[in-house]
Amino acid sequence: MPRKSAAALATQPIFTAKRPQPPDGLPPGAAALWVSICGGVDVNYFSTGDMVLLEALCMADHQKRLCDALVLRDGPITSDGAIN
């Protein structure tokens, strides 16, 4: 595991008692990914600024899965010739 920088060591953890809960409004699949990621690291792994990035990652993964499902269902080119 890589060593932490001095700045990372100086940052106070924001979660000392429990893991961060998914933000309100995350779709169920994205919230499940959030819980999975947070469950795989130490409770104090994330800092305040990481929460926005983690939420963006979960939403990007959710959107990609939706796009993959559409392409799987309709193909890369739809029946009217439009790009899916």
Secondary structure as GFF3:
##gff-version 3
##sequence-region A 1 84
A	DSSP	alpha_helix	6	10	.	.	.	ID=ss1
A	DSSP	alpha_helix	28	39	.	.	.	ID=ss2
A	DSSP	alpha_helix	50	74	.	.	.	ID=ss3
###
